[in-house]
Structures are given as C-alpha cells and as structure tokens.
C-alpha cells in the first residue's frame, strides 16, 4: 500500500465514523465541514535545518502558535521535538509500510486538512540521503522551511554547543577541529571530481590546484601553532578554492575553472539525482571514516591521560602516548585503520557533528532543489535578518504556512506574539566561552566566501554576512 493509499484510507475511515457508517465520500472539501471533528493528518511542511541557525527557537515559536501542529518524536512522543526518521542509519533497512504507519500514528490531530503540520529535524538539510527518502515516502506536494546564518558564526556556535569548556573546549581545540574539517572537505571535493571529470581532467585539475591547497593547509597550521596566517609584507594568505595564483589555471580553462560543488555540474554531466546522491554519500562517508578514526583516537588518548592523573600514577606521558581505544579495544595509533565508531544518523559517528561542512549551504540546498525541482516550495530565512524584525518575519513565515500570526486560531494579540518571540531556546549560553580570535574568523570567512557567493546566486537573494 502506498503512502497515498494509507493516508486516504484512514481519512475515509474517519469520515465513515462521523457520518455514522455507509459509503465514504471522495469529496474531500467536505472534510472542513466537520468543525468539531479532528483529523489525524500527515505533514505538509518539513522544517529541515540548518542546525545551530535558530531552529530550536523558531520551532518553539511555532509550537506555541495555536494553528500550527508538529509530528511527534517516535521515542518520546513529544510534539515539536526532532523526529529523525529519515536520517537514521538503519532507515535503509526499514519496512516502508511500518514507517508510514508510525508516521501517521505520531501525526497530530487537526481541524482542517489544510492546517499546517510540520515534520521537524534540522539535520535533514545536510544528510545527502534524506531528500530522496522524503520524496519516495510522501507522494504528495510538500513545502520546506529552512533557516541559515553566517556560516562562520554557525561553526563557532556549533563547536561551543558540542564541546563547552567543561568538556575540553578551547580556542586551540576549535582551531584544530576546523583545520581538520577543512582538510577533510578538500578530500571530499577531490572524491567528487572522480565522478565529474575523466582521469586526465581530474589529474590536471588536482595538479593546478595542489599549490593552492598547500597554502590553505599551511595557513591553518600556522594558526593552530599560534603563528600567523600572513606572508612577508603583511599580506594575508589567499586560499579559497576559486582564487588564482601563479600555479593556478586561468578562469577560462574548463578544468581550472571546475569547482566540484557548484550547482549544475551533475546535470551537465548527464547524471541522475540518484546517481548524484550516491556519489555524494560515498565521498562523504569516506571523509567521515577518516574523521571518525581521528576523533576517536584523540578523545580516547585524552581519557587515558586523565585516568593516569586521577589514579595518582607517576607514569611518564610517553607510556600512554599513541595508545587509543577504538570500539572498546586497546590499540596503538598506527594500528587504527579502517575502523568507524558508533553510528549516528545515516553515516557514522561525526556526521551529526560537522562544524564546518554544515555551513556550506549551496551544496545542501542545491541537492534539495534538484530532487523537488520547484524553488518556490522553499522558504529560506536568515537568522540575523529575523532578529532585526521578528514580528514582520514571523508573519511572512505564517503566510508561507497558510495561516496568520495574529487572529483566530493564532496568537490572540500582537503583544502575545512579541512576548513569545522575545524568548530564546537552546542557545547553550556559557559564560566561560572563550572569544575566537579575529584572525581565525577571517581565515574561516575566506574559506566560506566562494561557497556563500554561489549560495546567494542559487537562491536569488543575499544576506548581510561578512565574507572577508
């Protein structure tokens, strides 16, 4: 039974019960006539991200709206909580009929079939497997709500949320984490090139950009080591993926001008959406596999060192140097190869924790655009713009959802709305958080600049983000 049949059969059964039996009608306009009757409806909106972009606060504002309902989370039954249906690593092994039944069972009751029902999980935007899963799961038209923010501030917020000071967070650790993720991002892009270029073109592209990648790596190495990212004369090191130097090709070169993440490459190559997503998943999981091993080794080594101190032993540091725990087994660092930690989401231990990659919005939004084809189905909102004019922006969101912000089955007064919008949720405030040095933020801005410019071109609007 398809999702449509499951949905329609349930509605017809409910109408039968209201009408007192007999044949149910196919005229769904009659559904709204039952003013005192509640329908259980599947979602017509998905709130897909991005994480650490104000989604928790926006979700709470919408949950407080009397005319907006949310699909409940499977484990807790809490309305408005993250559902995480389509980004579970075991979703590929699930029975669709069972999943559809669970989705309907956790759907809310509404008074009208057109009432906004939202399925909320901010990680969906990033996970390459989710768009096709969503499209094959719901066989009707959906709309999508997306929140973004300056990717540099998003990365900083993500880091401090995941690793506050009491968990070992520090400026130096932030710099190391970002530098490691940027190197993994370059590995990911080189992997994508294997699908979009032939062997000769790929080798030529790598050769012409290798020097630029080396400059980027050295800039972050200097930063982590406490040095400077400046060359002689005080000129900043250029390292973004589109900048030109003596060893880079001219922009007219079809290979040198190739950027793996730019929209349109997959269509021009003649690859289908499913082929594109399969390639992106393969490349993403390859880079995550490496990151998993590195993160597991680093954290396990720190745990061992802490335990040595706590036990009061005088063992020299070199006795624990290079010893790690991987999947519960004690191993030497040079033996850690090809192992992946605990699975979370659809692809490995650090897929959820991507401080840098989750800010590359152009690739993520382009993937969703290609799967669902119609851009007007997406409402893309900047967090900083929302903070400047909350009431007007929230009113636009409500109109997109097909409801109103103030009035019947909405907030009773403008004052009530303003009181709700003044509240903040899940900000992870920590008075001991260290300020990230300006040179580090500038390096990160440089890294994000080409991605952000392409993102603005893709969505046809710009946001007031600092790019330099």
C-alpha angles and dihedrals in degrees: 000000000000124000090255092055092047091050095045096044090053092049092047091050091052092049089050090055092050094047091050098249133304129101114336120231127245091211100104092184085079090065092079091053091074095082095174096042125095123216123202104226135185117237122282094184132049121202098204108171157199105241117230090020099107095279094134092055093045091048090052091050090051093045087056090053107100093216099050124078133188135212108251123241113258098228101042104021089226114151113231095021121126108278100199094192101137100036096055111121090227095050090099089064095047127110108245094215090055092047091049091050090050091049091052092044091055094042117109129246115251136183096230131032089231095056113121112262114182130203105202129201118132094198091068093083093063103040109090093206096059105073095060091043091053093047094050092045100052115046096193138067118292134185126212135217117204129181122194137171139186101309093223094056089042090056092049092047092048092051096050091044092054099035112027120177094271089058096051100275118156141149091259092050090049090053091049092048093049093046090051093048093049091053089049089050090057089050088052092051092049088052091052089052090063088066097042103040133045118243096267094047092047094051090048091049093049092047093052094047100037093090091052092050088050090055090051092050092048092049092056093041089056090048094050091046089054095253131116135277090219128108126209112308095030095275114148118244110255112217111147115131094250101045119111130225136161093286096042122092124249117267089248092065110104090215100038091047091051114115113182097213099048115117117257100034095106094049092048089050089053094241120147124235091255091051091050093051092046089054093046092049091050093050094043094051091048091057092042090052089060092044091050092055093047095047093045091050094047095048095043091050090052091050091052092049091049091050091051090054094045092051090054094237120155093214111147117251092245089064090071096031109121096008115125141167115235118179088343096306126115111236142158117256093245090056094057103102133140096359126129127200129228113327118243126171113353099312126034144303099302101037089099092046105060106140095176107027095053088064092061092093098167094071094044097047092043089056092054092044091053094049097045096030099202114090095193089070088072125078107197116193131185114222094217092050089050092053091054095056109012101166096049093044093048089051089055090051091051091051089051088053091050097249139088132253097223127028139044112004089004135076108322096226140007088249091058089051093050091049090053094047091051090065122094127205136196095358092143093222112199119175091202096059111128120230113249110238116253094239089058091050091049091052089051091048089053091052093051098042100091092043092050094048090053090046091056091049091049097052096036096235139081134222127208096257125149107243101175 
